[in-house]
Amino acid sequence: MLKLKVDGMNCGHCVKSVTEALAGVAGVRKVVEVSLERGEAVIEGSAEPALLIAAVEERGFEAKVA
């Protein structure tokens, strides 16, 4: 599992947007959780962290490996 720190989420729509962005990355088997309260996303699979971060940033959020 990989955990990302995601900054800039402030509502349920943001969580949905981040979830959809991560789910669309090749190698993601499952988006386990995107937590608004903790500002984190947990992903299962073999996706490259740089691709996950880029997908989140394309949606207007900041991300880094936690």
BELZIVEN-V913984 format. One record per backbone hydrogen bond with DSSP energy under -1.0 kcal/mol. CO is the residue of the C=O (numbers start at 1). NH is the residue of the N-H. Records with the same first field share a line. If there is no record, write none. Layout:
BEGIN
CO->NH + NH
END
This chain:
BEGIN
2->43
3->66
4->41
5->64
7->62
11->15
12->16
13->17
14->18
15->19
16->20
17->21
18->22
19->23
20->24
22->25
25->28
27->46
30->44
33->42
35->39 + 40
39->6
40->35
41->4
42->32 + 33
43->2
44->29 + 30
48->52
49->53
50->54
51->55
52->56
53->57
54->58
56->61
57->60
62->7
64->5
END
